[in-house]
């Protein structure tokens, strides 16, 4: 199944043509590394895929039900919001289902004439909650925070107390926690130490969805990517395998 189809994307800033006829199809579970010279338009292409930029020509198609996740600019949070609050907000649908289950449990305990209807609704919500890994979302949040270099003692510290690099890491963690079917990452290893990069490599190689990642880290692309696309002269050329294989084929 094709998760995203970009066909002949063209975009110019004034007289400068950035993209001319960039095309890309992304299939399920693909791990695509995007490479190219600085200023070749890699980040611009990602923004066209997300809708942040509207191309001058070409089309981007996502099938119904397919969502993509993109590492956006740092958001603002209310005063006092902790990094645990931030990461758990990524599980908003699960937390909403959890609240529904508690309310239904209260209704079941109280009894009443609509007990069969409440039981049926409880079974439906409970199944959806389990399929969404609701019982392990706290464990997943902890695993992501620890993997990205945070320690338990920081979980209850306010977001505002962290540096820009730490906030960027947390923003990446929130994106990973949402587990979209298609993940777009622009230089995700920036602001990560060696241990966190190794953890991210392991996380992405077992990720259930598809990934398109822009990176200059050749070792990272060797370990993560199973296809490389090179953006050159406004167009994309595709090479099977990891970065080392791309160099040999090129």
Residue pairs with C-beta under 8 A, 6 or more apart in sequence:
1 27
1 28
1 63
2 25
2 26
2 27
2 63
3 26
3 27
3 28
3 62
3 63
3 66
3 68
3 181
3 182
3 209
3 210
4 24
4 25
4 26
4 49
4 60
4 61
4 62
4 66
4 68
4 182
5 24
5 25
5 26
5 59
5 60
5 61
6 22
6 23
6 24
6 25
6 45
6 48
6 49
6 58
6 59
6 60
6 61
7 23
7 58
7 59
7 60
7 61
8 21
8 22
8 23
8 57
8 58
8 59
9 19
9 21
9 22
9 23
9 45
9 48
9 55
9 57
9 58
9 59
9 60
10 17
10 19
10 20
10 21
10 22
10 55
10 56
10 57
10 58
10 234
11 17
11 18
11 19
11 41
11 44
11 48
11 53
11 55
11 56
11 57
12 18
12 56
17 234
18 41
18 44
18 234
19 41
19 44
19 45
19 48
19 55
19 234
20 233
20 234
20 235
21 58
21 234
21 235
22 41
22 45
22 58
22 231
22 234
22 235
22 236
23 58
23 235
23 236
24 32
24 212
24 229
24 236
24 238
26 32
26 182
26 210
26 212
27 210
28 209
28 210
29 208
29 209
29 210
30 210
30 211
30 226
30 227
31 204
31 205
31 207
31 210
31 211
31 213
31 224
31 225
31 226
31 227
32 210
32 211
32 212
32 213
32 225
32 226
32 227
32 228
32 229
33 213
33 214
33 215
33 221
33 224
33 225
33 227
33 228
33 229
33 242
33 243
34 42
34 45
34 46
34 212
34 213
34 214
34 215
34 228
34 229
34 230
34 231
34 236
35 42
35 214
35 215
35 216
35 221
35 228
35 229
35 230
35 231
35 243
35 246
36 42
36 230
36 231
36 232
37 232
40 231
40 232
41 231
41 234
42 186
42 214
42 231
43 186
43 214
44 53
45 231
45 236
46 70
46 184
46 186
46 212
46 214
47 53
48 54
48 55
48 60
49 60
49 68
49 70
49 184
49 212
50 68
50 70
50 184
51 60
52 70
62 68
62 182
66 181
66 182
67 180
67 181
67 182
68 180
68 181
68 182
68 183
68 184
69 175
69 178
69 180
69 182
69 183
69 184
70 175
70 184
70 186
71 171
71 172
71 175
71 184
71 185
71 186
71 188
72 171
74 164
74 167
74 168
74 171
75 171
77 85
77 86
77 159
77 160
79 158
79 160
80 158
81 158
81 159
81 160
82 155
82 156
82 157
82 158
82 159
83 145
83 150
83 154
83 155
83 157
83 159
83 162
83 170
84 141
84 145
84 155
84 156
85 159
86 159
86 170
86 174
87 141
87 144
87 145
87 170
87 173
87 174
87 177
88 95
88 137
88 138
88 141
89 174
90 141
90 174
90 175
90 177
90 178
91 134
91 137
91 141
91 177
93 132
94 129
94 132
94 133
94 134
94 137
95 137
97 125
97 128
97 129
97 132
97 134
98 129
98 134
100 125
101 122
101 125
101 126
101 129
104 118
104 121
104 122
104 125
105 122
107 118
108 115
108 118
108 119
108 122
112 118
129 135
133 140
137 177
140 177
141 177
142 155
144 173
144 176
144 177
144 203
145 154
145 155
145 170
145 173
146 152
147 196
147 199
147 200
147 203
148 169
148 170
148 172
148 173
148 192
148 196
148 199
148 200
149 169
149 192
149 193
149 195
149 196
150 166
150 169
150 170
154 162
159 167
159 170
162 170
165 191
166 191
168 190
168 191
169 191
169 192
169 196
172 185
172 188
175 183
175 185
176 183
176 203
179 207
179 208
179 209
180 209
181 209
181 210
182 209
182 210
182 211
182 212
183 207
183 209
183 210
183 211
183 212
183 213
184 211
184 212
184 213
185 211
185 212
185 213
185 214
185 215
186 213
186 214
187 214
187 215
187 216
188 200
188 213
188 215
189 197
189 200
189 215
189 217
189 220
192 200
197 217
197 220
201 220
201 223
201 224
204 211
204 213
204 224
205 223
205 224
211 224
213 221
213 224
213 225
215 221
218 243
218 244
221 228
221 242
221 243
222 242
222 243
222 244
223 242
224 242
225 241
225 242
225 243
226 240
226 241
226 242
227 238
227 239
227 240
227 241
228 238
228 239
228 241
228 242
228 243
228 245
228 246
229 236
229 237
229 238
229 239
230 236
230 237
230 239
230 246
230 250
239 245
239 246
239 249
239 250
240 249
241 249
